[in-house]
Amino acid sequence: MNDIAISVEGLGKRYRIGHQRDPYGRLTESLWGALRAPIDLARRRPRETSEWIWALRDVSFELRQGDVVGVIGRNGAGKSTLLKVLSRITDPSAGSATLRGRVGTLLEVGTGFHQELTGRENVFMSGAVLGMRRAEINRKFDEIVEFAGIEKFLDTPVKRYSSGMQVRLGFAVAAHLETEILLVDEVLAVGDADFQKKCLGKMSEIGHAGRTIMFVSHSMPAVLRLCGRAVLLDHGGIVTAGATNEVVRSYLESDLGRTGERRWESGLDAPGDSVARLRSIRVAPTEGGSAEQIDIRDPIDIEVEYWSDAPGGHHPSVGLHFYNDDGVCLFASHDFNDLEARTRSRDRGVVRSTCRIPGNFLAEGRVVVTVSVATFNPLVNHAVERDAIAFQIVDRSQGDAVRGVYANEWPGVVRPMLEWNVDFLPPTSAEEAEAPSRALSAQLPS
């Protein structure tokens, strides 16, 4: 038991959500409602009702010292709630969780920072909260500042920092102060691509140093790269846990990880910021049929819509990264390849970008797509949805696809049908024309 870092037994968390009846309607409905339900006439507030929902329910597991565990699942599965309970940000409604050692957390932008204090002051405050002495913090201070890259703003109040700057400082503090347990939620998507790589490299280094990490992510490649074990959550409960590759494959092959379309009805819960916010993502086979199982010969449209509130000089670009089940990036593409759209002036409103993938290009198997909306020079990701959609490419070996009638394994992460030209050249001499027949007769017994 001495090597158990996190012990969770029957953990549950429930929330009370309220419902408010629509105050607008026909006059008869309002009069009938006034007779049936009490209304505060002075404030004109309709009667409110409420119900309880379980964000986590009966969750139990143990993590040993040095374990690096990924927590995966679709939106609303309970991943972030689990980390909030473990980090003592919110109390459990049932069960218990025991953590042995100092805990560093990076759950949301600005978590643990006092917005009125400077970056320098917040570094020392965070260390003090962890029980570290000032001398210990001083030893790590220069590394933290260098990693975060905020030297010029070190004595500026954190409330003046951008979300990306706060994430950089938050991760640097959590990763460099000497905690035994590190809890990291999917906040790295806020940073730019270079900083994300830097963070993943640091987390790999921390894991090899024997510290315990719980990493919530929608990025299957990141989970496969960093984590030896994984936990799959759905509806607040554990579906499966075990070796990372097995859990990820189970997730991607199940209904939990399978969707040919994602849609956000309002901008309140959609990924994004003031420049761009995702509205919908969908797979559209040009020949019709299922959006989740596509014949290898058929072209596919990947359609992305986003709300844009950045007219003028801002020209956001949609990027698509395609992965297979093993987390290998097959290829990436951006809509800035449409030169006309790149230079066209834009107004506020909805932008739709559609990427056409030709038939006989992707290899058979499962394809998972990560979607981003970014501006460049410098690179800023305004909206990111990892593993947003997924679909299956099927090669039925009917003779007119890449593999023809060959039925065995076909290697490669893509399967393009390239242009070939086969010529039958006439012999240049009588001796050359007779060469094949002479070679054949030489092999026959006399």
Secondary structure, 3 states (H helix, E strand, C coil): CCCEEEEEEEEEEEEEEEEECCCCCCHHHHHHHHHHCCCECCCCECCEEEEEEEEEEEEEEEEECCCEEEEECCCCCCHHHHHHHHCCCCCCCEEEEEECCCEEEECCCCCCCCCCCEHHHHHHHHHHHCCCCHHHHHHHHHHHHHHHCCHHHCCCEHHHCCHHHHHHHHHHHHHHCCCCEEEECCCHHHCCHHHHHHHHHHHHHHHHCCCEEEEECCCHHHHHHHCCEEEEEECCEEEEEEEHHHHHHHHHHCHHHCCCEEECCCCCCCCECCCEEEEEEEEEECCCCCCCEEECCCCEEEEEEEEECCCCCCCCEEEEEEECCCCCEEEEEEHHHCHHHHHCCCCCEEEEEEEEECCCCECCEEEEEEEEEEECCCCEEEEEEEEEEEEEEECCCCCCCCCCCCCCCCCCCECCCCCCCCCCCCCCCHHHHHHHHHHHHHHCCC
